[in-house]
Amino acid sequence: MVGTRNMVHAILFLLGSLIGVAGIYVLVFAEFLALVQILIYGGGIIIVLLFALMLTKRDEFHGRMENAQWPLAAIASLGLFVLITASIFADPQSGFEKPIHANFTEIGRSLFTKWAIPFEIASLILLIALIGAIVIARSGEED
């Protein structure tokens, strides 16, 4: 994602990395988090990024994709990858405890009773932000 100049390719590489994170969740027996990772981040956030890319004017970003700091970003991401890989292979069982097996019925009941209002508030905030982005994008076209 860091090394590409095309924004659509960068978003698709981000989708690939989010699916990789979901795979890590599956490996640590967190199937619900893997499902949420795919549905919310892999689906929703990537779609919002693609819509934002489609709503922006192409002339505003002409020449901005050239960044002199991309080698530093590539080295930093490679170093972080090596650090994470080394920590996993150093002691694979160090951070893992016995998996907790919660079924989807218990999680769903908890989400729709205890956490219903926070989820509704978060969805309203996201809806307001989306409407605001559309209004800002549309206001420039009328001039």
PyRosetta script that sets phi, psi and omega in degrees:
from pyrosetta import init, pose_from_sequence

init()
pose = pose_from_sequence("MVGTRNMVHAILFLLGSLIGVAGIYVLVFAEFLALVQILIYGGGIIIVLLFALMLTKRDEFHGRMENAQWPLAAIASLGLFVLITASIFADPQSGFEKPIHANFTEIGRSLFTKWAIPFEIASLILLIALIGAIVIARSGEED")
pose.set_psi(1, -35.1)
pose.set_omega(1, -177.2)
pose.set_phi(2, -71.3)
pose.set_psi(2, -35.1)
pose.set_omega(2, -171.9)
pose.set_phi(3, -86.6)
pose.set_psi(3, -6.8)
pose.set_omega(3, -176.1)
pose.set_phi(4, -91.2)
pose.set_psi(4, 151.1)
pose.set_omega(4, 177.8)
pose.set_phi(5, -99.1)
pose.set_psi(5, -20.1)
pose.set_omega(5, -178.5)
pose.set_phi(6, -85.5)
pose.set_psi(6, 125.4)
pose.set_omega(6, -176.8)
pose.set_phi(7, -65.6)
pose.set_psi(7, -37.3)
pose.set_omega(7, -179.9)
pose.set_phi(8, -65.7)
pose.set_psi(8, -41.3)
pose.set_omega(8, 177.2)
pose.set_phi(9, -64.6)
pose.set_psi(9, -38.1)
pose.set_omega(9, 178.4)
pose.set_phi(10, -62.9)
pose.set_psi(10, -40.8)
pose.set_omega(10, 178.8)
pose.set_phi(11, -66.9)
pose.set_psi(11, -39.5)
pose.set_omega(11, 178.3)
pose.set_phi(12, -68.2)
pose.set_psi(12, -35.9)
pose.set_omega(12, 174.2)
pose.set_phi(13, -66.3)
pose.set_psi(13, -34.9)
pose.set_omega(13, 174.8)
pose.set_phi(14, -63.0)
pose.set_psi(14, -40.3)
pose.set_omega(14, 176.2)
pose.set_phi(15, -60.2)
pose.set_psi(15, -42.1)
pose.set_omega(15, 177.6)
pose.set_phi(16, -62.0)
pose.set_psi(16, -40.6)
pose.set_omega(16, 179.2)
pose.set_phi(17, -70.1)
pose.set_psi(17, -34.1)
pose.set_omega(17, 176.7)
pose.set_phi(18, -67.5)
pose.set_psi(18, -35.5)
pose.set_omega(18, 175.2)
pose.set_phi(19, -67.7)
pose.set_psi(19, -35.4)
pose.set_omega(19, 174.7)
pose.set_phi(20, -62.6)
pose.set_psi(20, -39.4)
pose.set_omega(20, 176.3)
pose.set_phi(21, -64.1)
pose.set_psi(21, -38.7)
pose.set_omega(21, 176.7)
pose.set_phi(22, -63.4)
pose.set_psi(22, -36.9)
pose.set_omega(22, 175.9)
pose.set_phi(23, -63.5)
pose.set_psi(23, -37.0)
pose.set_omega(23, 176.2)
pose.set_phi(24, -65.0)
pose.set_psi(24, -40.0)
pose.set_omega(24, 177.4)
pose.set_phi(25, -61.5)
pose.set_psi(25, -38.9)
pose.set_omega(25, 178.2)
pose.set_phi(26, -64.9)
pose.set_psi(26, -38.8)
pose.set_omega(26, -179.6)
pose.set_phi(27, -65.4)
pose.set_psi(27, -27.8)
pose.set_omega(27, 179.0)
pose.set_phi(28, -100.1)
pose.set_psi(28, 20.7)
pose.set_omega(28, 174.3)
pose.set_phi(29, 62.2)
pose.set_psi(29, 36.5)
pose.set_omega(29, 175.4)
pose.set_phi(30, -113.9)
pose.set_psi(30, 70.0)
pose.set_omega(30, -174.3)
pose.set_phi(31, -63.8)
pose.set_psi(31, -36.1)
pose.set_omega(31, -180.0)
pose.set_phi(32, -64.8)
pose.set_psi(32, -43.1)
pose.set_omega(32, 178.0)
pose.set_phi(33, -64.5)
pose.set_psi(33, -35.2)
pose.set_omega(33, 176.4)
pose.set_phi(34, -64.1)
pose.set_psi(34, -42.4)
pose.set_omega(34, 178.3)
pose.set_phi(35, -64.2)
pose.set_psi(35, -43.8)
pose.set_omega(35, 178.2)
pose.set_phi(36, -64.3)
pose.set_psi(36, -39.6)
pose.set_omega(36, 178.7)
pose.set_phi(37, -60.0)
pose.set_psi(37, -44.4)
pose.set_omega(37, 179.8)
pose.set_phi(38, -68.5)
pose.set_psi(38, -47.1)
pose.set_omega(38, -174.5)
pose.set_phi(39, -72.4)
pose.set_psi(39, -49.2)
pose.set_omega(39, -174.6)
pose.set_phi(40, -78.6)
pose.set_psi(40, -57.6)
pose.set_omega(40, -175.7)
pose.set_phi(41, -78.4)
pose.set_psi(41, -49.5)
pose.set_omega(41, -177.8)
pose.set_phi(42, -65.4)
pose.set_psi(42, -34.9)
pose.set_omega(42, -180.0)
pose.set_phi(43, -93.7)
pose.set_psi(43, -62.8)
pose.set_omega(43, -171.8)
pose.set_phi(44, -66.9)
pose.set_psi(44, -51.2)
pose.set_omega(44, -175.0)
pose.set_phi(45, -67.4)
pose.set_psi(45, -39.7)
pose.set_omega(45, 179.0)
pose.set_phi(46, -65.3)
pose.set_psi(46, -39.9)
pose.set_omega(46, 177.7)
pose.set_phi(47, -64.0)
pose.set_psi(47, -41.9)
pose.set_omega(47, 177.9)
pose.set_phi(48, -62.8)
pose.set_psi(48, -41.2)
pose.set_omega(48, 177.6)
pose.set_phi(49, -63.9)
pose.set_psi(49, -40.8)
pose.set_omega(49, 178.2)
pose.set_phi(50, -66.0)
pose.set_psi(50, -39.7)
pose.set_omega(50, 175.6)
pose.set_phi(51, -63.7)
pose.set_psi(51, -41.9)
pose.set_omega(51, 178.6)
pose.set_phi(52, -63.1)
pose.set_psi(52, -37.9)
pose.set_omega(52, 177.7)
pose.set_phi(53, -66.0)
pose.set_psi(53, -38.5)
pose.set_omega(53, 179.5)
pose.set_phi(54, -71.6)
pose.set_psi(54, -29.7)
pose.set_omega(54, -177.4)
pose.set_phi(55, -82.5)
pose.set_psi(55, -18.1)
pose.set_omega(55, -179.7)
pose.set_phi(56, -79.6)
pose.set_psi(56, 151.2)
pose.set_omega(56, 179.0)
pose.set_phi(57, -80.9)
pose.set_psi(57, 137.9)
pose.set_omega(57, -175.7)
pose.set_phi(58, -67.5)
pose.set_psi(58, -31.8)
pose.set_omega(58, -177.8)
pose.set_phi(59, -69.3)
pose.set_psi(59, -25.8)
pose.set_omega(59, -177.8)
pose.set_phi(60, -68.0)
pose.set_psi(60, -27.3)
pose.set_omega(60, -175.0)
pose.set_phi(61, -107.9)
pose.set_psi(61, 18.6)
pose.set_omega(61, -179.7)
pose.set_phi(62, -68.7)
pose.set_psi(62, 120.0)
pose.set_omega(62, 177.8)
pose.set_phi(63, 84.4)
pose.set_psi(63, -4.0)
pose.set_omega(63, -179.0)
pose.set_phi(64, -82.0)
pose.set_psi(64, -12.7)
pose.set_omega(64, -179.8)
pose.set_phi(65, -76.1)
pose.set_psi(65, -15.6)
pose.set_omega(65, 175.9)
pose.set_phi(66, -81.4)
pose.set_psi(66, 112.5)
pose.set_omega(66, -178.8)
pose.set_phi(67, -128.5)
pose.set_psi(67, 129.7)
pose.set_omega(67, -177.2)
pose.set_phi(68, -73.5)
pose.set_psi(68, -12.9)
pose.set_omega(68, -177.0)
pose.set_phi(69, -94.0)
pose.set_psi(69, 7.3)
pose.set_omega(69, -177.1)
pose.set_phi(70, -64.7)
pose.set_psi(70, -33.6)
pose.set_omega(70, 176.3)
pose.set_phi(71, -64.3)
pose.set_psi(71, -37.6)
pose.set_omega(71, 177.6)
pose.set_phi(72, -64.4)
pose.set_psi(72, -41.0)
pose.set_omega(72, 178.3)
pose.set_phi(73, -66.1)
pose.set_psi(73, -39.3)
pose.set_omega(73, 178.6)
pose.set_phi(74, -66.4)
pose.set_psi(74, -40.9)
pose.set_omega(74, 178.5)
pose.set_phi(75, -66.5)
pose.set_psi(75, -41.2)
pose.set_omega(75, 179.4)
pose.set_phi(76, -64.3)
pose.set_psi(76, -41.6)
pose.set_omega(76, 179.4)
pose.set_phi(77, -69.2)
pose.set_psi(77, -37.1)
pose.set_omega(77, 176.1)
pose.set_phi(78, -65.6)
pose.set_psi(78, -41.4)
pose.set_omega(78, 177.0)
pose.set_phi(79, -63.1)
pose.set_psi(79, -40.7)
pose.set_omega(79, 177.3)
pose.set_phi(80, -64.9)
pose.set_psi(80, -39.2)
pose.set_omega(80, 177.4)
pose.set_phi(81, -62.8)
pose.set_psi(81, -44.2)
pose.set_omega(81, 179.1)
pose.set_phi(82, -64.1)
pose.set_psi(82, -40.5)
pose.set_omega(82, 179.4)
pose.set_phi(83, -63.4)
pose.set_psi(83, -44.6)
pose.set_omega(83, 179.4)
pose.set_phi(84, -66.5)
pose.set_psi(84, -42.9)
pose.set_omega(84, 179.0)
pose.set_phi(85, -63.6)
pose.set_psi(85, -41.6)
pose.set_omega(85, 178.8)
pose.set_phi(86, -65.4)
pose.set_psi(86, -38.0)
pose.set_omega(86, 179.8)
pose.set_phi(87, -69.6)
pose.set_psi(87, -30.8)
pose.set_omega(87, 177.8)
pose.set_phi(88, -72.2)
pose.set_psi(88, -43.4)
pose.set_omega(88, -177.6)
pose.set_phi(89, -79.1)
pose.set_psi(89, -16.2)
pose.set_omega(89, 179.8)
pose.set_phi(90, -66.0)
pose.set_psi(90, -50.5)
pose.set_omega(90, 177.4)
pose.set_phi(91, -147.4)
pose.set_psi(91, 90.9)
pose.set_omega(91, -172.9)
pose.set_phi(92, -61.1)
pose.set_psi(92, -26.2)
pose.set_omega(92, -176.1)
pose.set_phi(93, -99.4)
pose.set_psi(93, 6.0)
pose.set_omega(93, -172.9)
pose.set_phi(94, -66.5)
pose.set_psi(94, -41.6)
pose.set_omega(94, -174.9)
pose.set_phi(95, -98.8)
pose.set_psi(95, 2.5)
pose.set_omega(95, -174.8)
pose.set_phi(96, -105.4)
pose.set_psi(96, 131.8)
pose.set_omega(96, 174.7)
pose.set_phi(97, -108.0)
pose.set_psi(97, -177.9)
pose.set_omega(97, 177.6)
pose.set_phi(98, -63.3)
pose.set_psi(98, 131.0)
pose.set_omega(98, -176.4)
pose.set_phi(99, -66.3)
pose.set_psi(99, 142.5)
pose.set_omega(99, 176.0)
pose.set_phi(100, -92.8)
pose.set_psi(100, 124.0)
pose.set_omega(100, -178.7)
pose.set_phi(101, -100.0)
pose.set_psi(101, 97.8)
pose.set_omega(101, 174.2)
pose.set_phi(102, -107.1)
pose.set_psi(102, 135.9)
pose.set_omega(102, -178.9)
pose.set_phi(103, -87.9)
pose.set_psi(103, 165.8)
pose.set_omega(103, -176.3)
pose.set_phi(104, -67.9)
pose.set_psi(104, -24.9)
pose.set_omega(104, 178.6)
pose.set_phi(105, -65.8)
pose.set_psi(105, -44.8)
pose.set_omega(105, 178.4)
pose.set_phi(106, -65.6)
pose.set_psi(106, -41.4)
pose.set_omega(106, 179.8)
pose.set_phi(107, -65.8)
pose.set_psi(107, -43.8)
pose.set_omega(107, 178.5)
pose.set_phi(108, -63.2)
pose.set_psi(108, -42.1)
pose.set_omega(108, 178.4)
pose.set_phi(109, -62.3)
pose.set_psi(109, -41.4)
pose.set_omega(109, 179.2)
pose.set_phi(110, -66.1)
pose.set_psi(110, -42.0)
pose.set_omega(110, -179.3)
pose.set_phi(111, -65.3)
pose.set_psi(111, -36.9)
pose.set_omega(111, -176.2)
pose.set_phi(112, -91.1)
pose.set_psi(112, -3.0)
pose.set_omega(112, 175.4)
pose.set_phi(113, -112.6)
pose.set_psi(113, -64.0)
pose.set_omega(113, -174.5)
pose.set_phi(114, -76.8)
pose.set_psi(114, -37.4)
pose.set_omega(114, -172.4)
pose.set_phi(115, -108.7)
pose.set_psi(115, 17.0)
pose.set_omega(115, -176.3)
pose.set_phi(116, -67.5)
pose.set_psi(116, -46.5)
pose.set_omega(116, -176.7)
pose.set_phi(117, -66.6)
pose.set_psi(117, -44.6)
pose.set_omega(117, 177.0)
pose.set_phi(118, -60.9)
pose.set_psi(118, -36.2)
pose.set_omega(118, 177.9)
pose.set_phi(119, -67.9)
pose.set_psi(119, -37.5)
pose.set_omega(119, 178.3)
pose.set_phi(120, -67.7)
pose.set_psi(120, -39.6)
pose.set_omega(120, 178.0)
pose.set_phi(121, -64.3)
pose.set_psi(121, -43.5)
pose.set_omega(121, 178.4)
pose.set_phi(122, -63.1)
pose.set_psi(122, -39.6)
pose.set_omega(122, 179.5)
pose.set_phi(123, -67.6)
pose.set_psi(123, -36.8)
pose.set_omega(123, 177.0)
pose.set_phi(124, -66.7)
pose.set_psi(124, -40.0)
pose.set_omega(124, 177.9)
pose.set_phi(125, -62.9)
pose.set_psi(125, -42.4)
pose.set_omega(125, 178.0)
pose.set_phi(126, -66.0)
pose.set_psi(126, -37.3)
pose.set_omega(126, 177.7)
pose.set_phi(127, -65.5)
pose.set_psi(127, -42.4)
pose.set_omega(127, 178.2)
pose.set_phi(128, -63.6)
pose.set_psi(128, -40.6)
pose.set_omega(128, 178.2)
pose.set_phi(129, -64.2)
pose.set_psi(129, -40.1)
pose.set_omega(129, 178.8)
pose.set_phi(130, -65.7)
pose.set_psi(130, -43.5)
pose.set_omega(130, 178.3)
pose.set_phi(131, -64.6)
pose.set_psi(131, -40.6)
pose.set_omega(131, 177.0)
pose.set_phi(132, -62.0)
pose.set_psi(132, -40.1)
pose.set_omega(132, 178.5)
pose.set_phi(133, -65.1)
pose.set_psi(133, -39.3)
pose.set_omega(133, 178.4)
pose.set_phi(134, -66.6)
pose.set_psi(134, -41.5)
pose.set_omega(134, 179.5)
pose.set_phi(135, -64.4)
pose.set_psi(135, -42.2)
pose.set_omega(135, 179.1)
pose.set_phi(136, -65.8)
pose.set_psi(136, -40.1)
pose.set_omega(136, 179.9)
pose.set_phi(137, -68.4)
pose.set_psi(137, -36.4)
pose.set_omega(137, -178.7)
pose.set_phi(138, -76.1)
pose.set_psi(138, -29.0)
pose.set_omega(138, -175.2)
pose.set_phi(139, -66.1)
pose.set_psi(139, -29.2)
pose.set_omega(139, 179.2)
pose.set_phi(140, -74.3)
pose.set_psi(140, -22.1)
pose.set_omega(140, -177.2)
pose.set_phi(141, -77.5)
pose.set_psi(141, -25.9)
pose.set_omega(141, -175.2)
pose.set_phi(142, -79.0)
pose.set_psi(142, -19.4)
pose.set_omega(142, -178.3)
pose.set_phi(143, -69.1)
pose.dump_pdb("model.pdb")
